[in-house]
Amino acid sequence: MDVPQPAPEPYSEGDHVIVYLGPNDQDREFHGTEAIVVERVEDTLDDVTERPLDKYLYRVKAITSENILPPDFRHSDLVPASE
């Protein structure tokens, strides 16, 4: 089974994504949710991890309910949705 990979570049507002979380993640209830990126913010996690995309946090809105999901997601938690 191929594991979907995050985009190689930061997501932008309006991008269609799927939340992809591991079975032990505290927010696993959102795994598989199709969403639209509504906001991208930056912090300094990349200074610690030395992975440039780790600095991005995303607020996303579920496509089916149009509700903004309560947690913000890291770049590695989102994969591009097939258009």
mmCIF file of the N, C-alpha and C atoms, coordinates in Angstrom:
data_MODEL
# 
_entry.id   MODEL 
# 
loop_
_atom_site.group_PDB 
_atom_site.id 
_atom_site.type_symbol 
_atom_site.label_atom_id 
_atom_site.label_alt_id 
_atom_site.label_comp_id 
_atom_site.label_asym_id 
_atom_site.label_entity_id 
_atom_site.label_seq_id 
_atom_site.pdbx_PDB_ins_code 
_atom_site.Cartn_x 
_atom_site.Cartn_y 
_atom_site.Cartn_z 
_atom_site.occupancy 
_atom_site.B_iso_or_equiv 
_atom_site.pdbx_formal_charge 
_atom_site.auth_seq_id 
_atom_site.auth_comp_id 
_atom_site.auth_asym_id 
_atom_site.auth_atom_id 
_atom_site.pdbx_PDB_model_num 
ATOM 1   N N  . MET A 1 1  ? 0.846   -1.184 0.000  1.00 0.00 ? 1  MET A N  1 
ATOM 2   C CA . MET A 1 1  ? 0.000   0.000  0.000  1.00 0.00 ? 1  MET A CA 1 
ATOM 3   C C  . MET A 1 1  ? 0.888   1.242  0.000  1.00 0.00 ? 1  MET A C  1 
ATOM 4   N N  . ASP A 1 2  ? 0.630   2.132  -0.933 1.00 0.00 ? 2  ASP A N  1 
ATOM 5   C CA . ASP A 1 2  ? 1.383   3.378  -0.998 1.00 0.00 ? 2  ASP A CA 1 
ATOM 6   C C  . ASP A 1 2  ? 0.797   4.388  -0.020 1.00 0.00 ? 2  ASP A C  1 
ATOM 7   N N  . VAL A 1 3  ? 1.672   5.010  0.739  1.00 0.00 ? 3  VAL A N  1 
ATOM 8   C CA . VAL A 1 3  ? 1.250   6.040  1.679  1.00 0.00 ? 3  VAL A CA 1 
ATOM 9   C C  . VAL A 1 3  ? 1.289   7.378  0.952  1.00 0.00 ? 3  VAL A C  1 
ATOM 10  N N  . PRO A 1 4  ? 0.172   8.125  0.927  1.00 0.00 ? 4  PRO A N  1 
ATOM 11  C CA . PRO A 1 4  ? 0.174   9.431  0.267  1.00 0.00 ? 4  PRO A CA 1 
ATOM 12  C C  . PRO A 1 4  ? 1.193   10.366 0.912  1.00 0.00 ? 4  PRO A C  1 
ATOM 13  N N  . GLN A 1 5  ? 1.781   11.213 0.098  1.00 0.00 ? 5  GLN A N  1 
ATOM 14  C CA . GLN A 1 5  ? 2.802   12.135 0.578  1.00 0.00 ? 5  GLN A CA 1 
ATOM 15  C C  . GLN A 1 5  ? 2.297   13.570 0.526  1.00 0.00 ? 5  GLN A C  1 
ATOM 16  N N  . PRO A 1 6  ? 2.729   14.410 1.459  1.00 0.00 ? 6  PRO A N  1 
ATOM 17  C CA . PRO A 1 6  ? 2.381   15.832 1.406  1.00 0.00 ? 6  PRO A CA 1 
ATOM 18  C C  . PRO A 1 6  ? 2.951   16.468 0.142  1.00 0.00 ? 6  PRO A C  1 
ATOM 19  N N  . ALA A 1 7  ? 2.412   17.597 -0.222 1.00 0.00 ? 7  ALA A N  1 
ATOM 20  C CA . ALA A 1 7  ? 2.924   18.344 -1.374 1.00 0.00 ? 7  ALA A CA 1 
ATOM 21  C C  . ALA A 1 7  ? 4.361   18.788 -1.102 1.00 0.00 ? 7  ALA A C  1 
ATOM 22  N N  . PRO A 1 8  ? 5.170   18.902 -2.149 1.00 0.00 ? 8  PRO A N  1 
ATOM 23  C CA . PRO A 1 8  ? 6.562   19.334 -1.961 1.00 0.00 ? 8  PRO A CA 1 
ATOM 24  C C  . PRO A 1 8  ? 6.699   20.830 -1.690 1.00 0.00 ? 8  PRO A C  1 
ATOM 25  N N  . GLU A 1 9  ? 5.625   21.573 -1.874 1.00 0.00 ? 9  GLU A N  1 
ATOM 26  C CA . GLU A 1 9  ? 5.605   23.018 -1.636 1.00 0.00 ? 9  GLU A CA 1 
ATOM 27  C C  . GLU A 1 9  ? 4.495   23.336 -0.634 1.00 0.00 ? 9  GLU A C  1 
ATOM 28  N N  . PRO A 1 10 ? 4.546   24.499 0.009  1.00 0.00 ? 10 PRO A N  1 
ATOM 29  C CA . PRO A 1 10 ? 3.475   24.871 0.948  1.00 0.00 ? 10 PRO A CA 1 
ATOM 30  C C  . PRO A 1 10 ? 2.116   24.932 0.240  1.00 0.00 ? 10 PRO A C  1 
ATOM 31  N N  . TYR A 1 11 ? 1.076   24.589 0.964  1.00 0.00 ? 11 TYR A N  1 
ATOM 32  C CA . TYR A 1 11 ? -0.278  24.740 0.439  1.00 0.00 ? 11 TYR A CA 1 
ATOM 33  C C  . TYR A 1 11 ? -0.669  26.209 0.506  1.00 0.00 ? 11 TYR A C  1 
ATOM 34  N N  . SER A 1 12 ? -1.617  26.582 -0.351 1.00 0.00 ? 12 SER A N  1 
ATOM 35  C CA . SER A 1 12 ? -2.129  27.950 -0.384 1.00 0.00 ? 12 SER A CA 1 
ATOM 36  C C  . SER A 1 12 ? -3.611  27.937 -0.051 1.00 0.00 ? 12 SER A C  1 
ATOM 37  N N  . GLU A 1 13 ? -4.128  29.099 0.313  1.00 0.00 ? 13 GLU A N  1 
ATOM 38  C CA . GLU A 1 13 ? -5.564  29.210 0.549  1.00 0.00 ? 13 GLU A CA 1 
ATOM 39  C C  . GLU A 1 13 ? -6.299  28.757 -0.704 1.00 0.00 ? 13 GLU A C  1 
ATOM 40  N N  . GLY A 1 14 ? -7.329  27.943 -0.494 1.00 0.00 ? 14 GLY A N  1 
ATOM 41  C CA . GLY A 1 14 ? -8.123  27.427 -1.600 1.00 0.00 ? 14 GLY A CA 1 
ATOM 42  C C  . GLY A 1 14 ? -7.690  26.060 -2.099 1.00 0.00 ? 14 GLY A C  1 
ATOM 43  N N  . ASP A 1 15 ? -6.523  25.575 -1.670 1.00 0.00 ? 15 ASP A N  1 
ATOM 44  C CA . ASP A 1 15 ? -6.074  24.246 -2.093 1.00 0.00 ? 15 ASP A CA 1 
ATOM 45  C C  . ASP A 1 15 ? -6.961  23.163 -1.488 1.00 0.00 ? 15 ASP A C  1 
ATOM 46  N N  . HIS A 1 16 ? -7.236  22.138 -2.285 1.00 0.00 ? 16 HIS A N  1 
ATOM 47  C CA . HIS A 1 16 ? -8.061  20.999 -1.886 1.00 0.00 ? 16 HIS A CA 1 
ATOM 48  C C  . HIS A 1 16 ? -7.125  19.930 -1.332 1.00 0.00 ? 16 HIS A C  1 
ATOM 49  N N  . VAL A 1 17 ? -7.325  19.535 -0.081 1.00 0.00 ? 17 VAL A N  1 
ATOM 50  C CA . VAL A 1 17 ? -6.440  18.587 0.598  1.00 0.00 ? 17 VAL A CA 1 
ATOM 51  C C  . VAL A 1 17 ? -7.250  17.504 1.305  1.00 0.00 ? 17 VAL A C  1 
ATOM 52  N N  . ILE A 1 18 ? -6.547  16.464 1.729  1.00 0.00 ? 18 ILE A N  1 
ATOM 53  C CA . ILE A 1 18 ? -7.131  15.413 2.558  1.00 0.00 ? 18 ILE A CA 1 
ATOM 54  C C  . ILE A 1 18 ? -6.286  15.303 3.818  1.00 0.00 ? 18 ILE A C  1 
ATOM 55  N N  . VAL A 1 19 ? -6.954  15.273 4.960  1.00 0.00 ? 19 VAL A N  1 
ATOM 56  C CA . VAL A 1 19 ? -6.249  15.100 6.233  1.00 0.00 ? 19 VAL A CA 1 
ATOM 57  C C  . VAL A 1 19 ? -5.784  13.649 6.300  1.00 0.00 ? 19 VAL A C  1 
ATOM 58  N N  . TYR A 1 20 ? -4.488  13.457 6.553  1.00 0.00 ? 20 TYR A N  1 
ATOM 59  C CA . TYR A 1 20 ? -3.912  12.112 6.601  1.00 0.00 ? 20 TYR A CA 1 
ATOM 60  C C  . TYR A 1 20 ? -3.134  11.968 7.904  1.00 0.00 ? 20 TYR A C  1 
ATOM 61  N N  . LEU A 1 21 ? -3.740  11.255 8.866  1.00 0.00 ? 21 LEU A N  1 
ATOM 62  C CA . LEU A 1 21 ? -3.149  11.104 10.199 1.00 0.00 ? 21 LEU A CA 1 
ATOM 63  C C  . LEU A 1 21 ? -2.963  9.635  10.543 1.00 0.00 ? 21 LEU A C  1 
ATOM 64  N N  . GLY A 1 22 ? -2.017  9.363  11.407 1.00 0.00 ? 22 GLY A N  1 
ATOM 65  C CA . GLY A 1 22 ? -1.774  8.004  11.869 1.00 0.00 ? 22 GLY A CA 1 
ATOM 66  C C  . GLY A 1 22 ? -2.844  7.547  12.849 1.00 0.00 ? 22 GLY A C  1 
ATOM 67  N N  . PRO A 1 23 ? -2.952  6.233  13.061 1.00 0.00 ? 23 PRO A N  1 
ATOM 68  C CA . PRO A 1 23 ? -3.989  5.686  13.938 1.00 0.00 ? 23 PRO A CA 1 
ATOM 69  C C  . PRO A 1 23 ? -3.842  6.097  15.399 1.00 0.00 ? 23 PRO A C  1 
ATOM 70  N N  . ASN A 1 24 ? -2.672  6.518  15.810 1.00 0.00 ? 24 ASN A N  1 
ATOM 71  C CA . ASN A 1 24 ? -2.469  6.923  17.204 1.00 0.00 ? 24 ASN A CA 1 
ATOM 72  C C  . ASN A 1 24 ? -2.493  8.431  17.405 1.00 0.00 ? 24 ASN A C  1 
ATOM 73  N N  . ASP A 1 25 ? -2.741  9.185  16.351 1.00 0.00 ? 25 ASP A N  1 
ATOM 74  C CA . ASP A 1 25 ? -2.780  10.646 16.457 1.00 0.00 ? 25 ASP A CA 1 
ATOM 75  C C  . ASP A 1 25 ? -4.003  11.065 17.269 1.00 0.00 ? 25 ASP A C  1 
ATOM 76  N N  . GLN A 1 26 ? -3.842  12.039 18.135 1.00 0.00 ? 26 GLN A N  1 
ATOM 77  C CA . GLN A 1 26 ? -4.967  12.477 18.977 1.00 0.00 ? 26 GLN A CA 1 
ATOM 78  C C  . GLN A 1 26 ? -6.117  13.067 18.161 1.00 0.00 ? 26 GLN A C  1 
ATOM 79  N N  . ASP A 1 27 ? -5.862  13.507 16.942 1.00 0.00 ? 27 ASP A N  1 
ATOM 80  C CA . ASP A 1 27 ? -6.908  14.075 16.088 1.00 0.00 ? 27 ASP A CA 1 
ATOM 81  C C  . ASP A 1 27 ? -7.334  13.113 14.982 1.00 0.00 ? 27 ASP A C  1 
ATOM 82  N N  . ARG A 1 28 ? -7.134  11.803 15.202 1.00 0.00 ? 28 ARG A N  1 
ATOM 83  C CA . ARG A 1 28 ? -7.387  10.801 14.165 1.00 0.00 ? 28 ARG A CA 1 
ATOM 84  C C  . ARG A 1 28 ? -8.828  10.792 13.660 1.00 0.00 ? 28 ARG A C  1 
ATOM 85  N N  . GLU A 1 29 ? -9.751  11.346 14.420 1.00 0.00 ? 29 GLU A N  1 
ATOM 86  C CA . GLU A 1 29 ? -11.151 11.391 13.961 1.00 0.00 ? 29 GLU A CA 1 
ATOM 87  C C  . GLU A 1 29 ? -11.287 12.175 12.660 1.00 0.00 ? 29 GLU A C  1 
ATOM 88  N N  . PHE A 1 30 ? -10.308 13.021 12.356 1.00 0.00 ? 30 PHE A N  1 
ATOM 89  C CA . PHE A 1 30 ? -10.364 13.830 11.137 1.00 0.00 ? 30 PHE A CA 1 
ATOM 90  C C  . PHE A 1 30 ? -9.652  13.168 9.957  1.00 0.00 ? 30 PHE A C  1 
ATOM 91  N N  . HIS A 1 31 ? -9.027  12.008 10.188 1.00 0.00 ? 31 HIS A N  1 
ATOM 92  C CA . HIS A 1 31 ? -8.319  11.302 9.114  1.00 0.00 ? 31 HIS A CA 1 
ATOM 93  C C  . HIS A 1 31 ? -9.278  11.027 7.955  1.00 0.00 ? 31 HIS A C  1 
ATOM 94  N N  . GLY A 1 32 ? -8.838  11.336 6.752  1.00 0.00 ? 32 GLY A N  1 
ATOM 95  C CA . GLY A 1 32 ? -9.646  11.099 5.560  1.00 0.00 ? 32 GLY A CA 1 
ATOM 96  C C  . GLY A 1 32 ? -10.583 12.231 5.197  1.00 0.00 ? 32 GLY A C  1 
ATOM 97  N N  . THR A 1 33 ? -10.651 13.260 6.023  1.00 0.00 ? 33 THR A N  1 
ATOM 98  C CA . THR A 1 33 ? -11.536 14.389 5.747  1.00 0.00 ? 33 THR A CA 1 
ATOM 99  C C  . THR A 1 33 ? -11.014 15.194 4.567  1.00 0.00 ? 33 THR A C  1 
ATOM 100 N N  . GLU A 1 34 ? -11.873 15.402 3.574  1.00 0.00 ? 34 GLU A N  1 
ATOM 101 C CA . GLU A 1 34 ? -11.519 16.276 2.457  1.00 0.00 ? 34 GLU A CA 1 
ATOM 102 C C  . GLU A 1 34 ? -11.808 17.703 2.882  1.00 0.00 ? 34 GLU A C  1 
ATOM 103 N N  . ALA A 1 35 ? -10.878 18.587 2.581  1.00 0.00 ? 35 ALA A N  1 
ATOM 104 C CA . ALA A 1 35 ? -10.991 19.955 3.087  1.00 0.00 ? 35 ALA A CA 1 
ATOM 105 C C  . ALA A 1 35 ? -10.360 20.950 2.118  1.00 0.00 ? 35 ALA A C  1 
ATOM 106 N N  . ILE A 1 36 ? -10.641 22.203 2.388  1.00 0.00 ? 36 ILE A N  1 
ATOM 107 C CA . ILE A 1 36 ? -10.065 23.330 1.656  1.00 0.00 ? 36 ILE A CA 1 
ATOM 108 C C  . ILE A 1 36 ? -9.229  24.133 2.645  1.00 0.00 ? 36 ILE A C  1 
ATOM 109 N N  . VAL A 1 37 ? -8.024  24.504 2.238  1.00 0.00 ? 37 VAL A N  1 
ATOM 110 C CA . VAL A 1 37 ? -7.175  25.348 3.081  1.00 0.00 ? 37 VAL A CA 1 
ATOM 111 C C  . VAL A 1 37 ? -7.783  26.750 3.120  1.00 0.00 ? 37 VAL A C  1 
ATOM 112 N N  . VAL A 1 38 ? -8.050  27.253 4.330  1.00 0.00 ? 38 VAL A N  1 
ATOM 113 C CA . VAL A 1 38 ? -8.599  28.601 4.472  1.00 0.00 ? 38 VAL A CA 1 
ATOM 114 C C  . VAL A 1 38 ? -7.588  29.579 5.052  1.00 0.00 ? 38 VAL A C  1 
ATOM 115 N N  . GLU A 1 39 ? -6.532  29.057 5.679  1.00 0.00 ? 39 GLU A N  1 
ATOM 116 C CA . GLU A 1 39 ? -5.508  29.945 6.240  1.00 0.00 ? 39 GLU A CA 1 
ATOM 117 C C  . GLU A 1 39 ? -4.207  29.168 6.420  1.00 0.00 ? 39 GLU A C  1 
ATOM 118 N N  . ARG A 1 40 ? -3.102  29.853 6.146  1.00 0.00 ? 40 ARG A N  1 
ATOM 119 C CA . ARG A 1 40 ? -1.771  29.277 6.388  1.00 0.00 ? 40 ARG A CA 1 
ATOM 120 C C  . ARG A 1 40 ? -1.012  30.237 7.282  1.00 0.00 ? 40 ARG A C  1 
ATOM 121 N N  . VAL A 1 41 ? -0.459  29.708 8.364  1.00 0.00 ? 41 VAL A N  1 
ATOM 122 C CA . VAL A 1 41 ? 0.356   30.519 9.274  1.00 0.00 ? 41 VAL A CA 1 
ATOM 123 C C  . VAL A 1 41 ? 1.707   29.835 9.445  1.00 0.00 ? 41 VAL A C  1 
ATOM 124 N N  . GLU A 1 42 ? 2.649   30.580 9.994  1.00 0.00 ? 42 GLU A N  1 
ATOM 125 C CA . GLU A 1 42 ? 3.993   30.045 10.189 1.00 0.00 ? 42 GLU A CA 1 
ATOM 126 C C  . GLU A 1 42 ? 4.400   30.159 11.646 1.00 0.00 ? 42 GLU A C  1 
ATOM 127 N N  . ASP A 1 43 ? 5.202   29.185 12.083 1.00 0.00 ? 43 ASP A N  1 
ATOM 128 C CA . ASP A 1 43 ? 5.845   29.260 13.389 1.00 0.00 ? 43 ASP A CA 1 
ATOM 129 C C  . ASP A 1 43 ? 7.313   28.892 13.199 1.00 0.00 ? 43 ASP A C  1 
ATOM 130 N N  . THR A 1 44 ? 7.984   28.500 14.244 1.00 0.00 ? 44 THR A N  1 
ATOM 131 C CA . THR A 1 44 ? 9.426   28.248 14.145 1.00 0.00 ? 44 THR A CA 1 
ATOM 132 C C  . THR A 1 44 ? 9.799   26.781 14.352 1.00 0.00 ? 44 THR A C  1 
ATOM 133 N N  . LEU A 1 45 ? 8.848   25.863 14.187 1.00 0.00 ? 45 LEU A N  1 
ATOM 134 C CA . LEU A 1 45 ? 9.168   24.449 14.370 1.00 0.00 ? 45 LEU A CA 1 
ATOM 135 C C  . LEU A 1 45 ? 10.302  24.009 13.442 1.00 0.00 ? 45 LEU A C  1 
ATOM 136 N N  . ASP A 1 46 ? 10.390  24.610 12.267 1.00 0.00 ? 46 ASP A N  1 
ATOM 137 C CA . ASP A 1 46 ? 11.452  24.231 11.328 1.00 0.00 ? 46 ASP A CA 1 
ATOM 138 C C  . ASP A 1 46 ? 12.847  24.511 11.882 1.00 0.00 ? 46 ASP A C  1 
ATOM 139 N N  . ASP A 1 47 ? 12.956  25.452 12.810 1.00 0.00 ? 47 ASP A N  1 
ATOM 140 C CA . ASP A 1 47 ? 14.253  25.712 13.449 1.00 0.00 ? 47 ASP A CA 1 
ATOM 141 C C  . ASP A 1 47 ? 14.704  24.510 14.280 1.00 0.00 ? 47 ASP A C  1 
ATOM 142 N N  . VAL A 1 48 ? 13.736  23.798 14.836 1.00 0.00 ? 48 VAL A N  1 
ATOM 143 C CA . VAL A 1 48 ? 14.027  22.632 15.669 1.00 0.00 ? 48 VAL A CA 1 
ATOM 144 C C  . VAL A 1 48 ? 14.245  21.386 14.807 1.00 0.00 ? 48 VAL A C  1 
ATOM 145 N N  . THR A 1 49 ? 13.372  21.187 13.818 1.00 0.00 ? 49 THR A N  1 
ATOM 146 C CA . THR A 1 49 ? 13.411  19.954 13.023 1.00 0.00 ? 49 THR A CA 1 
ATOM 147 C C  . THR A 1 49 ? 14.346  20.037 11.822 1.00 0.00 ? 49 THR A C  1 
ATOM 148 N N  . GLU A 1 50 ? 14.674  21.257 11.419 1.00 0.00 ? 50 GLU A N  1 
ATOM 149 C CA . GLU A 1 50 ? 15.493  21.505 10.225 1.00 0.00 ? 50 GLU A CA 1 
ATOM 150 C C  . GLU A 1 50 ? 14.816  21.008 8.945  1.00 0.00 ? 50 GLU A C  1 
ATOM 151 N N  . ARG A 1 51 ? 13.479  20.948 8.968  1.00 0.00 ? 51 ARG A N  1 
ATOM 152 C CA . ARG A 1 51 ? 12.693  20.617 7.771  1.00 0.00 ? 51 ARG A CA 1 
ATOM 153 C C  . ARG A 1 51 ? 11.864  21.849 7.437  1.00 0.00 ? 51 ARG A C  1 
ATOM 154 N N  . PRO A 1 52 ? 12.156  22.518 6.331  1.00 0.00 ? 52 PRO A N  1 
ATOM 155 C CA . PRO A 1 52 ? 11.533  23.806 6.017  1.00 0.00 ? 52 PRO A CA 1 
ATOM 156 C C  . PRO A 1 52 ? 10.003  23.815 6.033  1.00 0.00 ? 52 PRO A C  1 
ATOM 157 N N  . LEU A 1 53 ? 9.361   22.738 5.602  1.00 0.00 ? 53 LEU A N  1 
ATOM 158 C CA . LEU A 1 53 ? 7.898   22.733 5.540  1.00 0.00 ? 53 LEU A CA 1 
ATOM 159 C C  . LEU A 1 53 ? 7.246   22.565 6.911  1.00 0.00 ? 53 LEU A C  1 
ATOM 160 N N  . ASP A 1 54 ? 8.025   22.232 7.932  1.00 0.00 ? 54 ASP A N  1 
ATOM 161 C CA . ASP A 1 54 ? 7.472   22.073 9.285  1.00 0.00 ? 54 ASP A CA 1 
ATOM 162 C C  . ASP A 1 54 ? 7.009   23.391 9.893  1.00 0.00 ? 54 ASP A C  1 
ATOM 163 N N  . LYS A 1 55 ? 7.387   24.511 9.307  1.00 0.00 ? 55 LYS A N  1 
ATOM 164 C CA . LYS A 1 55 ? 6.976   25.797 9.878  1.00 0.00 ? 55 LYS A CA 1 
ATOM 165 C C  . LYS A 1 55 ? 5.535   26.164 9.546  1.00 0.00 ? 55 LYS A C  1 
ATOM 166 N N  . TYR A 1 56 ? 4.901   25.405 8.666  1.00 0.00 ? 56 TYR A N  1 
ATOM 167 C CA . TYR A 1 56 ? 3.550   25.765 8.229  1.00 0.00 ? 56 TYR A CA 1 
ATOM 168 C C  . TYR A 1 56 ? 2.475   25.031 9.017  1.00 0.00 ? 56 TYR A C  1 
ATOM 169 N N  . LEU A 1 57 ? 1.491   25.793 9.445  1.00 0.00 ? 57 LEU A N  1 
ATOM 170 C CA . LEU A 1 57 ? 0.260   25.287 10.054 1.00 0.00 ? 57 LEU A CA 1 
ATOM 171 C C  . LEU A 1 57 ? -0.890  25.740 9.173  1.00 0.00 ? 57 LEU A C  1 
ATOM 172 N N  . TYR A 1 58 ? -1.884  24.882 9.049  1.00 0.00 ? 58 TYR A N  1 
ATOM 173 C CA . TYR A 1 58 ? -3.012  25.188 8.172  1.00 0.00 ? 58 TYR A CA 1 
ATOM 174 C C  . TYR A 1 58 ? -4.326  25.056 8.925  1.00 0.00 ? 58 TYR A C  1 
ATOM 175 N N  . ARG A 1 59 ? -5.204  25.995 8.681  1.00 0.00 ? 59 ARG A N  1 
ATOM 176 C CA . ARG A 1 59 ? -6.593  25.892 9.132  1.00 0.00 ? 59 ARG A CA 1 
ATOM 177 C C  . ARG A 1 59 ? -7.376  25.457 7.897  1.00 0.00 ? 59 ARG A C  1 
ATOM 178 N N  . VAL A 1 60 ? -8.196  24.423 8.066  1.00 0.00 ? 60 VAL A N  1 
ATOM 179 C CA . VAL A 1 60 ? -8.925  23.884 6.921  1.00 0.00 ? 60 VAL A CA 1 
ATOM 180 C C  . VAL A 1 60 ? -10.418 23.790 7.216  1.00 0.00 ? 60 VAL A C  1 
ATOM 181 N N  . LYS A 1 61 ? -11.188 23.826 6.132  1.00 0.00 ? 61 LYS A N  1 
ATOM 182 C CA . LYS A 1 61 ? -12.649 23.738 6.214  1.00 0.00 ? 61 LYS A CA 1 
ATOM 183 C C  . LYS A 1 61 ? -13.079 22.452 5.516  1.00 0.00 ? 61 LYS A C  1 
ATOM 184 N N  . ALA A 1 62 ? -13.848 21.631 6.218  1.00 0.00 ? 62 ALA A N  1 
ATOM 185 C CA . ALA A 1 62 ? -14.341 20.379 5.640  1.00 0.00 ? 62 ALA A CA 1 
ATOM 186 C C  . ALA A 1 62 ? -15.236 20.680 4.445  1.00 0.00 ? 62 ALA A C  1 
ATOM 187 N N  . ILE A 1 63 ? -15.072 19.917 3.383  1.00 0.00 ? 63 ILE A N  1 
ATOM 188 C CA . ILE A 1 63 ? -15.874 20.137 2.181  1.00 0.00 ? 63 ILE A CA 1 
ATOM 189 C C  . ILE A 1 63 ? -17.328 19.747 2.416  1.00 0.00 ? 63 ILE A C  1 
ATOM 190 N N  . THR A 1 64 ? -17.564 18.639 3.106  1.00 0.00 ? 64 THR A N  1 
ATOM 191 C CA . THR A 1 64 ? -18.935 18.145 3.262  1.00 0.00 ? 64 THR A CA 1 
ATOM 192 C C  . THR A 1 64 ? -19.787 19.014 4.180  1.00 0.00 ? 64 THR A C  1 
ATOM 193 N N  . SER A 1 65 ? -19.211 19.502 5.262  1.00 0.00 ? 65 SER A N  1 
ATOM 194 C CA . SER A 1 65 ? -19.998 20.278 6.228  1.00 0.00 ? 65 SER A CA 1 
ATOM 195 C C  . SER A 1 65 ? -19.730 21.776 6.150  1.00 0.00 ? 65 SER A C  1 
ATOM 196 N N  . GLU A 1 66 ? -18.637 22.148 5.496  1.00 0.00 ? 66 GLU A N  1 
ATOM 197 C CA . GLU A 1 66 ? -18.171 23.534 5.424  1.00 0.00 ? 66 GLU A CA 1 
ATOM 198 C C  . GLU A 1 66 ? -17.803 24.096 6.795  1.00 0.00 ? 66 GLU A C  1 
ATOM 199 N N  . ASN A 1 67 ? -17.601 23.211 7.774  1.00 0.00 ? 67 ASN A N  1 
ATOM 200 C CA . ASN A 1 67 ? -17.137 23.642 9.095  1.00 0.00 ? 67 ASN A CA 1 
ATOM 201 C C  . ASN A 1 67 ? -15.618 23.691 9.116  1.00 0.00 ? 67 ASN A C  1 
ATOM 202 N N  . ILE A 1 68 ? -15.081 24.696 9.809  1.00 0.00 ? 68 ILE A N  1 
ATOM 203 C CA . ILE A 1 68 ? -13.639 24.747 10.015 1.00 0.00 ? 68 ILE A CA 1 
ATOM 204 C C  . ILE A 1 68 ? -13.309 23.708 11.078 1.00 0.00 ? 68 ILE A C  1 
ATOM 205 N N  . LEU A 1 69 ? -12.348 22.845 10.770 1.00 0.00 ? 69 LEU A N  1 
ATOM 206 C CA . LEU A 1 69 ? -11.980 21.798 11.721 1.00 0.00 ? 69 LEU A CA 1 
ATOM 207 C C  . LEU A 1 69 ? -11.260 22.421 12.905 1.00 0.00 ? 69 LEU A C  1 
ATOM 208 N N  . PRO A 1 70 ? -11.522 21.917 14.120 1.00 0.00 ? 70 PRO A N  1 
ATOM 209 C CA . PRO A 1 70 ? -10.971 22.553 15.319 1.00 0.00 ? 70 PRO A CA 1 
ATOM 210 C C  . PRO A 1 70 ? -9.451  22.537 15.427 1.00 0.00 ? 70 PRO A C  1 
ATOM 211 N N  . PRO A 1 71 ? -8.757  21.465 15.039 1.00 0.00 ? 71 PRO A N  1 
ATOM 212 C CA . PRO A 1 71 ? -7.295  21.587 15.150 1.00 0.00 ? 71 PRO A CA 1 
ATOM 213 C C  . PRO A 1 71 ? -6.718  22.248 13.906 1.00 0.00 ? 71 PRO A C  1 
ATOM 214 N N  . ASP A 1 72 ? -5.577  22.878 14.064 1.00 0.00 ? 72 ASP A N  1 
ATOM 215 C CA . ASP A 1 72 ? -4.783  23.297 12.916 1.00 0.00 ? 72 ASP A CA 1 
ATOM 216 C C  . ASP A 1 72 ? -3.873  22.127 12.591 1.00 0.00 ? 72 ASP A C  1 
ATOM 217 N N  . PHE A 1 73 ? -3.566  21.951 11.319 1.00 0.00 ? 73 PHE A N  1 
ATOM 218 C CA . PHE A 1 73 ? -2.782  20.804 10.883 1.00 0.00 ? 73 PHE A CA 1 
ATOM 219 C C  . PHE A 1 73 ? -1.424  21.238 10.358 1.00 0.00 ? 73 PHE A C  1 
ATOM 220 N N  . ARG A 1 74 ? -0.432  20.410 10.615 1.00 0.00 ? 74 ARG A N  1 
ATOM 221 C CA . ARG A 1 74 ? 0.911   20.610 10.074 1.00 0.00 ? 74 ARG A CA 1 
ATOM 222 C C  . ARG A 1 74 ? 0.916   20.207 8.600  1.00 0.00 ? 74 ARG A C  1 
ATOM 223 N N  . HIS A 1 75 ? 1.926   20.705 7.886  1.00 0.00 ? 75 HIS A N  1 
ATOM 224 C CA . HIS A 1 75 ? 2.062   20.373 6.469  1.00 0.00 ? 75 HIS A CA 1 
ATOM 225 C C  . HIS A 1 75 ? 2.056   18.856 6.261  1.00 0.00 ? 75 HIS A C  1 
ATOM 226 N N  . SER A 1 76 ? 2.745   18.143 7.118  1.00 0.00 ? 76 SER A N  1 
ATOM 227 C CA . SER A 1 76 ? 2.858   16.688 6.973  1.00 0.00 ? 76 SER A CA 1 
ATOM 228 C C  . SER A 1 76 ? 1.552   15.943 7.250  1.00 0.00 ? 76 SER A C  1 
ATOM 229 N N  . ASP A 1 77 ? 0.538   16.627 7.788  1.00 0.00 ? 77 ASP A N  1 
ATOM 230 C CA . ASP A 1 77 ? -0.763  16.015 8.074  1.00 0.00 ? 77 ASP A CA 1 
ATOM 231 C C  . ASP A 1 77 ? -1.726  16.103 6.900  1.00 0.00 ? 77 ASP A C  1 
ATOM 232 N N  . LEU A 1 78 ? -1.325  16.793 5.841  1.00 0.00 ? 78 LEU A N  1 
ATOM 233 C CA . LEU A 1 78 ? -2.213  17.028 4.705  1.00 0.00 ? 78 LEU A CA 1 
ATOM 234 C C  . LEU A 1 78 ? -1.587  16.492 3.430  1.00 0.00 ? 78 LEU A C  1 
ATOM 235 N N  . VAL A 1 79 ? -2.415  15.894 2.589  1.00 0.00 ? 79 VAL A N  1 
ATOM 236 C CA . VAL A 1 79 ? -1.962  15.443 1.278  1.00 0.00 ? 79 VAL A CA 1 
ATOM 237 C C  . VAL A 1 79 ? -2.859  16.082 0.224  1.00 0.00 ? 79 VAL A C  1 
ATOM 238 N N  . PRO A 1 80 ? -2.316  16.325 -0.968 1.00 0.00 ? 80 PRO A N  1 
ATOM 239 C CA . PRO A 1 80 ? -3.143  16.920 -2.023 1.00 0.00 ? 80 PRO A CA 1 
ATOM 240 C C  . PRO A 1 80 ? -4.289  15.979 -2.392 1.00 0.00 ? 80 PRO A C  1 
ATOM 241 N N  . ALA A 1 81 ? -5.458  16.542 -2.611 1.00 0.00 ? 81 ALA A N  1 
ATOM 242 C CA . ALA A 1 81 ? -6.604  15.752 -3.062 1.00 0.00 ? 81 ALA A CA 1 
ATOM 243 C C  . ALA A 1 81 ? -6.564  15.678 -4.581 1.00 0.00 ? 81 ALA A C  1 
ATOM 244 N N  . SER A 1 82 ? -7.007  14.565 -5.126 1.00 0.00 ? 82 SER A N  1 
ATOM 245 C CA . SER A 1 82 ? -7.102  14.441 -6.584 1.00 0.00 ? 82 SER A CA 1 
ATOM 246 C C  . SER A 1 82 ? -8.235  15.323 -7.059 1.00 0.00 ? 82 SER A C  1 
ATOM 247 N N  . GLU A 1 83 ? -7.962  16.053 -8.081 1.00 0.00 ? 83 GLU A N  1 
ATOM 248 C CA . GLU A 1 83 ? -9.002  16.949 -8.624 1.00 0.00 ? 83 GLU A CA 1 
ATOM 249 C C  . GLU A 1 83 ? -9.894  16.188 -9.577 1.00 0.00 ? 83 GLU A C  1 
# 
